Amino acid sequence: MARNPRTLTGKVAAVTGGARGIGRATAEAMAREGIKVGIGDLDGDLARICAQEIGNGARGYDLNVTSRDSFVAFLDAVEADLGPLDVIVNNAGIMQLGEFHAESDLVTVRQFEINFHGVATGTKLALERMRPRRRGHIINIASSAGKVSPPGGATYAASKHAVVGLTEAVAAENAALGIDCSIVMPGVVNTELAAGLAKGRGVKISEPSDVADAIVATLKSPRLDVYVPRSIGGINRLLGLLPRSFGDALGRALKVDRILWAADSAQRSGYESRAARSESGVDDRDGSGGQ
């Protein structure tokens, strides 16, 4: 018999990269459910404006997910202001595209610093708070690229594969303690991070609110794998059952191999420029997280 959905009113959540895109939509959706939300973003001023606009007790904070000290300060402030942490949404992420052989080492390292190490740090720090209480929900924003390997975004895909593997292992390690873990794997989402991406076949482009609604749904009824839209899960399962050559052929038929590889560089120039500046510490990620 299916369990009744959990009540979320009064829960405390922290969202990284929460001032824009998927992060902001998630903060808005959780606040509507009565969750007290702490919004962390490198642009702390924008996070505070965002929190003020959302209302319902939301608070905004400075956060650099590549700094452990910054992350600790963020979660300490959330708990001091809102109460013990029940939910963390590790959402902050960047995506820089291009042929891997031409990618600088700095670009490779930076994507892993934000997309994987930032998620790993947030997960560890949340577990430090949740394990003694024997409750909590860790939601890590990966990507449909965390289950496949599209050309044109090798490092991005690798970082999201790492998030998937990390979250699966952490879920198994902490299930007996009453801590839930979820991997959110969107396809293409209408955010700046996805600017200029080519279109595949058979899967619609999602809005940030679609991802936010899926996150709220899994908070009410926890599950490990969360695909947005759900049809991506069926496609991935089918690809996994087919021999490699047949799976690759189906991927080409659905144009999955072209989504990143054939991205329009002119349309992406603004985002790519801001993502590149993050390499020198001027991190302008848009909070969209899981593409």
C-alpha positions in Angstrom: 0.0 0.0 0.0 1.3 3.4 -1.0 2.4 5.7 1.9 0.6 9.0 2.4 2.6 11.9 1.1 4.8 13.6 3.7 3.8 17.0 5.1 6.4 19.6 4.3 5.1 22.6 6.4 7.7 23.8 8.8 10.6 21.9 7.3 13.9 23.7 6.8 15.7 23.6 3.4 18.9 25.0 2.0 19.3 25.5 -1.8 22.6 26.2 -3.5 22.7 28.3 -6.6 19.3 29.4 -5.5 19.1 32.9 -6.9 18.3 32.0 -10.5 17.0 29.3 -12.8 16.2 25.9 -11.3 17.4 27.0 -7.9 15.1 29.9 -7.6 12.1 28.0 -9.0 12.8 25.3 -6.4 13.0 27.8 -3.6 9.7 29.3 -4.7 8.0 25.9 -4.9 9.2 24.8 -1.5 8.2 28.1 0.1 4.6 27.6 -1.3 4.6 24.3 0.5 5.4 25.9 3.8 9.1 25.1 3.9 11.5 27.6 5.4 14.1 28.1 2.7 17.7 29.3 2.9 18.9 30.5 -0.5 22.7 30.3 -1.0 24.4 31.9 -4.0 27.7 33.4 -4.9 25.7 36.6 -5.6 24.6 37.0 -2.1 22.8 40.3 -2.8 20.7 38.6 -5.5 20.0 35.8 -3.1 18.7 38.2 -0.5 16.5 40.0 -3.1 15.2 36.6 -4.3 14.3 35.6 -0.7 12.6 38.9 -0.1 10.5 38.5 -3.3 9.6 34.9 -2.4 8.6 35.8 1.2 7.2 33.1 3.5 10.3 33.3 5.7 12.9 32.7 3.0 16.4 34.0 3.7 19.3 34.7 1.3 23.0 34.1 2.0 26.4 34.4 0.4 27.7 31.0 -0.7 30.7 29.8 -2.7 30.3 26.0 -3.1 33.9 25.6 -3.9 34.9 26.8 -0.4 34.2 24.4 2.5 34.4 27.3 4.9 31.8 29.2 2.9 29.5 26.2 2.8 29.8 25.6 6.6 29.0 29.3 7.3 26.0 29.1 5.0 24.5 26.0 6.6 25.3 27.4 10.1 23.5 30.6 9.3 20.5 28.7 7.8 20.2 26.6 11.0 20.6 29.6 13.3 18.0 31.6 11.4 15.5 28.9 10.4 16.1 25.8 12.5 17.7 22.4 12.1 18.3 21.4 8.4 15.8 18.9 7.0 16.6 19.2 3.3 19.5 20.3 1.1 19.3 20.8 -2.6 22.8 20.8 -4.1 21.9 22.6 -7.3 24.8 25.0 -8.3 26.5 24.0 -11.5 28.1 25.2 -14.8 28.4 23.8 -18.2 31.1 24.7 -20.8 31.0 22.9 -24.1 33.5 22.0 -26.8 35.8 19.3 -28.0 37.6 17.7 -25.0 41.0 17.7 -26.6 40.8 21.5 -26.9 39.5 22.1 -23.4 41.9 23.8 -21.0 42.9 22.0 -17.8 41.4 25.0 -15.9 38.0 24.5 -17.5 38.1 20.8 -16.7 39.0 21.3 -13.1 36.6 24.2 -12.6 33.6 22.2 -13.8 34.5 19.4 -11.4 35.1 21.9 -8.5 31.5 23.3 -8.9 29.5 20.4 -10.3 31.0 17.5 -8.3 33.1 18.8 -5.4 30.5 21.4 -4.5 27.9 18.7 -4.4 30.1 16.3 -2.4 30.9 19.0 0.2 27.2 19.9 0.5 26.3 16.3 0.9 29.0 15.7 3.6 28.0 18.8 5.6 24.3 17.9 5.4 25.1 14.4 6.6 27.0 15.8 9.6 23.7 17.5 10.7 21.2 14.8 9.6 22.8 11.6 10.8 22.6 12.4 14.6 19.0 13.4 14.1 18.3 10.3 12.0 16.3 12.2 9.5 16.8 14.4 6.4 16.6 14.4 2.6 19.6 15.1 0.3 18.7 16.2 -3.2 21.5 16.4 -5.7 20.9 17.9 -9.1 22.6 15.8 -11.7 21.5 15.7 -15.3 20.2 13.2 -17.9 23.9 13.5 -19.1 24.7 11.7 -15.9 23.4 8.5 -17.4 24.6 8.9 -20.9 27.8 10.4 -22.5 26.9 13.0 -25.1 29.7 14.3 -27.3 30.5 18.0 -27.0 30.3 18.1 -23.2 32.7 15.4 -22.0 33.7 17.0 -18.7 30.2 18.2 -17.9 28.9 14.7 -18.5 31.7 13.2 -16.4 31.0 15.5 -13.5 27.3 14.5 -13.6 28.1 10.8 -13.8 30.1 11.4 -10.6 27.2 13.0 -8.9 25.0 10.0 -9.8 27.5 7.5 -8.5 28.1 9.5 -5.3 24.4 9.9 -4.5 23.6 6.2 -5.1 26.4 5.2 -2.7 25.5 7.7 -0.1 21.8 6.6 -0.3 22.8 3.0 0.4 25.1 4.0 3.3 22.4 6.1 5.1 19.1 4.4 4.3 19.0 2.7 7.7 19.3 6.0 9.4 16.2 7.4 7.9 18.0 9.7 5.5 16.6 9.9 2.0 18.7 10.7 -1.1 17.4 11.7 -4.6 19.2 12.3 -7.9 17.3 14.8 -10.0 18.2 14.3 -13.7 16.6 16.9 -16.0 17.0 16.9 -19.8 17.2 20.3 -21.5 15.7 23.0 -19.3 14.8 26.5 -20.4 17.6 28.3 -18.6 20.6 30.4 -19.7 22.9 27.4 -19.2 21.0 25.6 -22.0 21.2 28.5 -24.4 21.8 27.4 -28.0 21.5 23.6 -27.4 20.3 21.6 -30.3 17.0 19.8 -30.1 16.5 16.1 -29.7 13.5 14.1 -30.7 10.8 12.7 -28.5 11.6 14.7 -25.3 10.2 18.2 -24.6 12.2 21.1 -23.2 11.3 21.6 -19.6 10.8 24.8 -17.6 12.6 25.4 -14.3 9.2 25.1 -12.6 8.9 21.5 -13.9 12.1 20.5 -12.2 11.0 22.4 -9.0 7.6 20.6 -9.0 9.4 17.2 -9.4 11.7 18.1 -6.4 8.7 18.9 -4.2 7.0 15.7 -5.3 10.0 13.6 -4.3 10.1 15.4 -0.9 6.5 14.3 -0.3 7.1 10.8 -1.7 10.9 10.0 -1.7 12.5 8.1 -4.5 16.1 7.9 -5.7 15.9 8.5 -9.4 14.0 11.6 -10.5 13.8 12.3 -14.2 12.4 15.5 -15.7 10.5 14.8 -17.8 9.7 11.3 -16.7 9.9 10.0 -20.3 13.7 10.3 -20.1 13.8 7.5 -17.5 12.1 5.2 -19.9 14.4 6.1 -22.8 17.5 5.5 -20.5 16.2 2.2 -19.4 15.6 1.1 -23.0 19.1 2.2 -24.0 20.5 0.2 -21.1 18.8 -3.0 -22.3 20.0 -2.7 -25.9 23.5 -3.8 -27.2 25.8 -0.8 -27.4 25.6 -0.6 -31.2 21.7 -0.6 -31.1 21.7 1.9 -28.3 24.0 4.2 -30.1 21.9 4.0 -33.2 18.7 4.8 -31.2 20.5 7.7 -29.6 21.4 9.0 -33.1 17.9 8.6 -34.3 16.7 10.6 -31.3 19.5 13.1 -32.0 20.7 12.7 -28.4 24.3 12.9 -29.7 23.7 16.3 -31.3 22.2 18.2 -28.3 25.6 19.4 -26.9 27.7 18.6 -30.0 25.7 20.8 -32.3 25.1 23.7 -29.9 24.9 27.2 -31.5 28.1 28.9 -30.2 26.8 32.3 -31.0 23.7 31.8 -28.9 25.9 30.4 -26.1 28.5 33.1 -26.2 27.1 35.2 -23.3 26.7 32.2 -21.0 30.0 30.7 -22.0 31.8 34.0 -21.3 30.3 34.2 -17.8 31.1 30.5 -17.1 34.7 31.1 -18.2 35.1 34.0 -15.8 34.2 31.6 -13.0 37.6 30.0 -13.5 39.3 33.0 -12.0 36.9 33.2 -9.1 34.3 35.5 -10.7 31.7 32.7 -10.7 28.6 33.8 -12.5 26.8 30.5 -12.8 23.1 30.9 -13.3 21.9 28.4 -10.7 20.3 26.2 -13.3 22.3 23.2 -12.2 20.9 20.2 -14.0 21.0 20.2 -17.7 
